[in-house]
């Protein structure tokens, strides 16, 4: 029997966290290449450290990498968009500055062995870009159908970021948050612990930072969640002036739990950022979230976890598994039989076409979560739509 009363914790990290700087740069490269060629292949990894950015990985595409060499002008544009991304985050520090950082580009052409397995031919559909397992999850504990602990952790940092971008000079880009909630009868009812560490301008005390952070947290959490017993840890080390890639190196794909469900659901292990949507690590994980969210939005369950699996070079999913966690109003077997049919069978190309993923919409996903966001008019966060609700209700 599952427990109904318990503590649970999730964390988030800001756009200025070194790993998130790397994610943002990698997804900026994805967007650049997809804007040139919607069928581009991208696997871009980024290393950030003290005043240095290094790119590595495999790419392919018209107007990008052709006949074993870069297309004219693209190398300069790559460096330009990387520096612009760092500037947009807000790094103009001695240890990491968009204008003075050293930039190295080691991207190269995609392996022919991978290409032959993934590309569509007259005799076969486009295959998955890799093997693996992908998960999607939804819960009705928040309006965005996300775990509350993660949703509030993200909101705290987004609000601090908005203050900083709005002119609050005492805040710097690097920050982390962590929210612990107590659940009664399976529902979050109060915060037992709040942890926020934020990089700040020189000379600020721990008390000064707390005066900036506490009102934000109190405004983000629902009324009554903060009590006299809530434990606060704001900049618990006392000083956080050196941060970002100058304080710690960053790598693409190291914050996969922050990116997804904050530990409230399984994760297949694959990162999202830096990958074009032929890579099922990204596109199939988006499809799993899309299906799970629609199941919960349709009222068929309070919670839903969906798993898909793939083999490299093979179009058809190897399996689908649905878990409604004992909250279902429909058979999980029925959903397993019907869900993939709602998205063209779940092949990589069907997912990309159904969700419109071959667009430059990925840099915006690199911080504050890939899920629980509002769909954008240009197709961004299309996997957050709930346009399958009526068809799913008809199955019940």
C-alpha positions as CSV (number, residue, x, y, z in Angstrom):
1,X,0.0,0.0,0.0
2,X,1.4,3.4,-0.9
3,X,1.9,6.0,1.8
4,X,-0.4,9.0,1.8
5,X,1.5,11.2,4.3
6,X,5.1,12.0,3.8
7,X,7.8,14.6,3.0
8,X,9.1,15.1,-0.5
9,X,11.8,17.4,-1.9
10,X,12.8,18.8,-5.3
11,X,15.4,21.2,-6.4
12,X,15.8,23.7,-9.3
13,X,18.8,25.6,-10.6
14,X,18.8,29.0,-12.4
15,X,19.7,29.9,-15.9
16,X,23.1,31.1,-14.6
17,X,24.1,27.8,-13.0
18,X,27.1,26.5,-14.9
19,X,25.4,23.3,-16.1
20,X,22.4,25.4,-17.3
21,X,24.7,27.9,-19.1
22,X,26.0,24.8,-20.9
23,X,22.5,23.6,-21.7
24,X,21.5,27.0,-23.0
25,X,24.5,27.2,-25.3
26,X,23.9,23.7,-26.6
27,X,20.2,24.4,-27.3
28,X,21.1,27.7,-28.9
29,X,23.2,25.7,-31.4
30,X,20.3,23.4,-32.0
31,X,18.1,26.4,-32.7
32,X,20.6,28.0,-35.1
33,X,21.0,24.8,-37.1
34,X,17.3,24.1,-37.3
35,X,16.7,27.6,-38.5
36,X,19.0,26.9,-41.4
37,X,17.8,23.3,-42.0
38,X,14.7,21.9,-40.3
39,X,16.1,18.4,-40.9
40,X,19.5,19.2,-39.3
41,X,21.2,16.6,-37.1
42,X,22.7,18.0,-34.0
43,X,24.4,16.5,-30.9
44,X,26.1,19.4,-29.3
45,X,27.9,19.2,-25.9
46,X,29.2,22.3,-24.1
47,X,31.8,22.7,-21.4
48,X,31.9,26.0,-19.5
49,X,34.6,27.0,-17.1
50,X,36.5,30.1,-16.0
51,X,36.0,32.5,-19.0
52,X,36.0,29.6,-21.5
53,X,33.4,27.9,-23.6
54,X,34.1,24.6,-25.5
55,X,31.7,23.0,-28.0
56,X,32.0,19.3,-29.2
57,X,29.8,16.9,-30.9
58,X,28.4,15.7,-34.3
59,X,26.3,17.8,-36.7
60,X,24.9,17.7,-40.2
61,X,22.7,19.9,-42.3
62,X,22.2,22.0,-45.4
63,X,24.0,25.4,-45.0
64,X,25.8,24.0,-41.9
65,X,28.1,21.1,-42.6
66,X,28.4,19.9,-46.2
67,X,31.0,17.8,-48.0
68,X,33.1,17.4,-44.9
69,X,33.4,21.1,-44.2
70,X,31.6,24.1,-42.6
71,X,29.3,26.1,-44.9
72,X,30.5,29.7,-45.5
73,X,29.9,32.0,-42.6
74,X,28.4,29.5,-40.2
75,X,31.5,29.2,-37.9
76,X,31.4,33.0,-37.2
77,X,27.6,32.8,-36.6
78,X,28.1,29.9,-34.1
79,X,30.5,32.0,-32.0
80,X,28.2,35.0,-32.3
81,X,25.1,33.2,-30.9
82,X,27.1,31.6,-28.1
83,X,28.3,35.0,-26.9
84,X,24.8,36.4,-27.2
85,X,23.4,33.6,-25.1
86,X,25.9,34.2,-22.3
87,X,25.2,37.9,-22.5
88,X,21.4,37.3,-22.3
89,X,21.9,35.2,-19.1
90,X,23.7,38.2,-17.6
91,X,27.4,37.2,-17.3
92,X,29.7,40.2,-17.4
93,X,32.0,39.2,-14.6
94,X,35.8,39.0,-14.5
95,X,35.7,35.2,-14.3
96,X,33.1,34.8,-17.0
97,X,32.2,37.5,-19.5
98,X,30.4,37.1,-22.8
99,X,32.7,39.5,-24.6
100,X,36.1,38.3,-23.3
101,X,35.6,34.5,-22.9
102,X,37.8,32.1,-24.9
103,X,35.6,30.2,-27.4
104,X,36.6,26.8,-29.0
105,X,34.5,24.9,-31.5
106,X,35.1,21.2,-31.9
107,X,31.8,20.2,-33.6
108,X,32.3,18.0,-36.6
109,X,30.3,15.9,-39.1
110,X,27.9,13.2,-38.0
111,X,29.1,9.6,-38.1
112,X,28.1,7.8,-41.2
113,X,27.3,4.7,-39.2
114,X,24.7,6.7,-37.2
115,X,23.3,8.4,-40.3
116,X,22.6,5.2,-42.2
117,X,20.6,3.8,-39.3
118,X,18.5,6.9,-38.7
119,X,17.8,8.3,-42.2
120,X,14.6,7.3,-43.9
121,X,14.8,5.4,-47.3
122,X,12.3,4.2,-49.8
123,X,12.1,0.9,-47.9
124,X,12.1,2.0,-44.3
125,X,10.9,4.9,-42.1
126,X,13.2,7.1,-40.2
127,X,14.7,5.2,-37.3
128,X,15.3,6.3,-33.8
129,X,18.5,8.2,-33.2
130,X,19.5,5.9,-30.3
131,X,18.2,3.1,-28.2
132,X,16.8,3.9,-24.8
133,X,13.9,4.3,-22.4
134,X,11.9,7.5,-22.0
135,X,9.4,8.5,-19.3
136,X,6.6,11.0,-19.1
137,X,4.7,12.0,-16.0
138,X,1.8,14.2,-14.9
139,X,0.1,14.8,-11.5
140,X,-3.0,16.9,-10.7
141,X,-1.4,18.4,-7.6
142,X,-0.7,21.7,-9.4
143,X,-2.6,23.6,-12.2
144,X,0.3,22.8,-14.6
145,X,-0.1,19.1,-13.7
146,X,3.5,18.9,-12.3
147,X,4.9,17.8,-8.9
148,X,4.4,20.7,-6.5
149,X,7.9,20.6,-5.0
150,X,9.5,21.1,-8.4
151,X,6.9,23.6,-9.6
152,X,7.6,25.9,-6.6
153,X,11.3,25.4,-6.8
154,X,11.2,26.6,-10.5
155,X,8.9,29.5,-9.7
156,X,11.2,30.8,-6.9
157,X,14.2,31.0,-9.3
158,X,12.2,32.4,-12.2
159,X,11.0,35.2,-10.0
160,X,14.5,36.0,-8.8
161,X,15.6,36.0,-12.4
162,X,12.8,38.4,-13.3
163,X,13.9,40.7,-10.5
164,X,17.5,40.6,-11.7
165,X,16.7,41.2,-15.3
166,X,14.4,44.0,-14.2
167,X,17.3,45.8,-12.6
168,X,17.9,44.3,-9.2
169,X,21.7,44.7,-9.3
170,X,22.3,42.9,-6.0
171,X,21.4,39.6,-7.6
172,X,23.8,37.7,-9.9
173,X,22.9,34.9,-12.3
174,X,23.9,31.7,-10.4
175,X,21.2,30.3,-8.0
176,X,19.7,27.1,-6.6
177,X,16.5,26.4,-4.8
178,X,15.1,23.4,-2.9
179,X,11.6,23.0,-1.5
180,X,10.4,20.3,0.9
181,X,6.7,19.8,1.3
182,X,4.6,17.7,3.7
183,X,1.9,15.7,2.0
184,X,-1.3,14.6,3.8
185,X,-3.7,12.2,2.0
186,X,-1.4,12.5,-1.0
187,X,-1.8,16.3,-1.3
188,X,0.9,18.9,-0.5
189,X,-0.2,21.0,2.5
190,X,2.8,22.9,3.9
191,X,6.5,23.6,3.4
192,X,8.8,22.2,6.1
193,X,12.1,23.4,4.5
194,X,13.1,26.0,2.1
195,X,16.7,26.3,0.7
196,X,17.8,29.1,-1.6
197,X,21.4,29.9,-2.5
198,X,21.9,32.8,-4.9
199,X,25.0,34.5,-6.2
200,X,25.1,38.2,-5.1
201,X,27.0,41.4,-5.5
202,X,30.0,41.9,-3.4
203,X,29.5,43.2,0.2
204,X,26.0,41.8,0.8
205,X,25.5,39.9,4.1
206,X,23.4,36.8,4.6
207,X,20.8,39.0,6.2
208,X,20.7,41.2,3.1
209,X,20.2,38.3,0.8
210,X,17.5,36.8,3.0
211,X,15.6,40.1,2.8
212,X,15.6,39.8,-1.0
213,X,14.7,36.1,-1.2
214,X,12.1,35.5,1.6
215,X,9.4,37.8,0.1
216,X,9.8,36.0,-3.2
217,X,9.3,32.6,-1.6
218,X,6.4,33.7,0.5
219,X,4.7,35.1,-2.6
220,X,5.3,32.0,-4.7
221,X,4.0,29.3,-2.3
222,X,0.3,29.0,-1.7
223,X,-1.1,30.8,1.3
224,X,-0.6,28.9,4.5
225,X,2.3,26.8,3.2
226,X,4.8,28.8,5.1
227,X,4.4,28.3,8.9
228,X,6.3,29.1,12.0
229,X,7.9,25.7,11.8
230,X,9.2,26.1,8.3
231,X,13.0,25.8,8.3
232,X,14.9,28.4,6.2
233,X,18.4,28.1,4.7
234,X,19.2,31.1,2.6
235,X,22.9,31.2,1.4
236,X,23.8,28.8,4.2
237,X,27.5,29.1,3.4
238,X,27.3,32.8,4.2
239,X,28.9,34.3,1.1
240,X,28.2,33.5,-2.6
241,X,30.0,36.0,-4.7
242,X,32.0,33.7,-7.0
243,X,29.6,31.7,-9.1
244,X,28.7,30.4,-12.5
245,X,31.3,28.7,-14.6
246,X,34.0,30.7,-12.7
247,X,33.0,29.0,-9.5
248,X,32.4,25.5,-10.9
249,X,32.6,24.0,-14.4
250,X,29.4,23.3,-16.3
251,X,28.5,20.5,-18.7
252,X,25.5,19.9,-20.9
253,X,23.0,17.4,-19.6
254,X,23.9,17.2,-15.9
255,X,20.6,18.5,-14.6
256,X,18.2,15.9,-16.1
257,X,16.1,15.6,-12.9
258,X,15.7,19.4,-12.6
259,X,14.7,19.3,-16.3
260,X,12.0,16.8,-15.8
261,X,10.0,15.9,-12.6
262,X,12.2,16.7,-9.7
263,X,12.6,13.0,-8.7
264,X,8.8,12.4,-8.5
265,X,8.9,10.1,-11.5
266,X,11.4,7.8,-13.2
267,X,14.0,9.1,-15.7
268,X,15.4,7.1,-18.6
269,X,18.8,8.6,-18.2
270,X,19.1,10.6,-21.4
271,X,19.5,14.4,-21.4
272,X,17.5,16.7,-23.7
273,X,19.6,19.8,-24.4
274,X,21.9,19.9,-27.4
275,X,19.9,17.3,-29.4
276,X,17.8,17.7,-32.4
277,X,14.3,16.0,-32.3
278,X,15.3,12.9,-34.2
279,X,17.0,11.9,-30.9
280,X,14.3,10.1,-29.0
281,X,16.0,11.0,-25.7
282,X,14.3,14.3,-26.4
283,X,11.3,13.9,-28.7
284,X,10.0,10.7,-27.2
285,X,10.3,12.1,-23.7
286,X,8.3,15.0,-24.8
287,X,5.7,12.7,-26.3
288,X,5.5,10.7,-23.1
289,X,4.8,13.9,-21.1
290,X,2.3,15.0,-23.7
291,X,0.3,11.7,-23.4
292,X,0.6,11.6,-19.6
293,X,-0.5,15.2,-19.2
294,X,-3.5,14.6,-21.5
295,X,-4.5,11.5,-19.5
296,X,-4.6,13.5,-16.3
297,X,-6.2,16.6,-17.9
298,X,-9.0,14.3,-19.2
299,X,-9.7,13.2,-15.6
300,X,-8.7,9.6,-16.3
301,X,-6.3,9.5,-13.4
302,X,-4.8,11.7,-10.7
303,X,-1.3,10.6,-11.6
304,X,0.1,9.0,-14.8
305,X,3.6,7.7,-15.7
306,X,4.2,6.5,-19.3
307,X,7.3,4.7,-20.6
308,X,8.4,4.2,-24.2
309,X,11.4,2.3,-25.4
310,X,13.3,2.4,-28.7
311,X,16.1,0.6,-30.7
312,X,18.6,2.7,-32.7
313,X,17.7,2.8,-36.4
314,X,14.2,1.2,-35.8
315,X,11.1,3.4,-36.2
316,X,8.5,1.6,-34.2
317,X,8.6,1.8,-30.3
318,X,9.7,-1.5,-28.7
319,X,7.2,-1.1,-25.9
320,X,4.8,1.2,-24.0
321,X,4.0,1.0,-20.3
322,X,1.3,3.0,-18.5
323,X,1.1,3.3,-14.7
324,X,-1.9,5.2,-13.2
325,X,-0.6,4.6,-9.6
326,X,-3.9,3.2,-8.4
327,X,-5.8,6.4,-9.3
328,X,-7.1,5.4,-12.7
329,X,-10.7,5.6,-14.0
330,X,-9.7,3.5,-17.0
331,X,-7.8,0.3,-17.7
332,X,-4.1,0.9,-18.1
333,X,-4.2,-1.9,-20.7
334,X,-6.7,0.1,-22.8
335,X,-4.4,3.1,-22.7
336,X,-1.4,1.0,-23.7
337,X,-3.4,-0.2,-26.7
338,X,-4.7,3.3,-27.8
339,X,-2.3,6.0,-26.8
340,X,0.3,5.5,-29.6
341,X,-2.4,5.7,-32.2
342,X,-3.1,9.2,-31.1
343,X,0.4,10.3,-32.1
344,X,0.8,8.4,-35.4
345,X,2.2,5.2,-33.8
346,X,5.0,6.9,-31.8
347,X,7.7,6.7,-34.5
348,X,10.3,9.5,-34.3
349,X,9.0,11.2,-37.5
350,X,5.3,10.9,-36.3
351,X,6.2,12.5,-33.0
352,X,8.1,15.3,-34.7
353,X,5.3,16.0,-37.0
354,X,2.5,15.8,-34.4
355,X,4.3,18.1,-32.0
356,X,5.9,20.3,-34.7
357,X,9.4,19.8,-33.3
358,X,11.6,20.7,-36.3
359,X,11.7,24.4,-35.3
360,X,14.1,26.6,-33.4
361,X,12.2,26.4,-30.1
362,X,14.7,24.8,-27.8
363,X,16.9,27.5,-26.1
364,X,13.9,28.6,-24.1
365,X,13.6,25.1,-22.6
366,X,17.2,25.1,-21.1
367,X,16.2,26.6,-17.7
368,X,13.3,26.2,-15.3
369,X,12.1,22.9,-16.7
370,X,11.1,21.4,-20.0
371,X,7.6,20.6,-18.6
372,X,4.9,22.5,-16.8
373,X,5.2,25.5,-19.2
374,X,2.7,27.3,-21.3
375,X,2.6,26.4,-25.0
376,X,3.9,29.2,-27.2
377,X,2.2,30.6,-30.3
378,X,5.3,29.7,-32.4
379,X,5.1,26.0,-31.4
380,X,7.4,26.1,-28.3
381,X,6.4,23.7,-25.6
382,X,3.9,22.1,-27.9
383,X,4.1,18.9,-25.7
384,X,2.2,20.9,-23.0
385,X,-0.9,21.1,-25.1
386,X,-4.0,19.3,-23.9
387,X,-5.7,18.8,-27.3
388,X,-6.2,15.0,-26.8
389,X,-8.6,15.4,-23.8
390,X,-11.8,14.9,-25.7
391,X,-10.5,11.8,-27.6
392,X,-9.2,10.3,-24.3
393,X,-12.5,10.9,-22.5
394,X,-14.2,9.0,-25.2
395,X,-12.2,5.9,-24.3
396,X,-13.5,5.8,-20.7
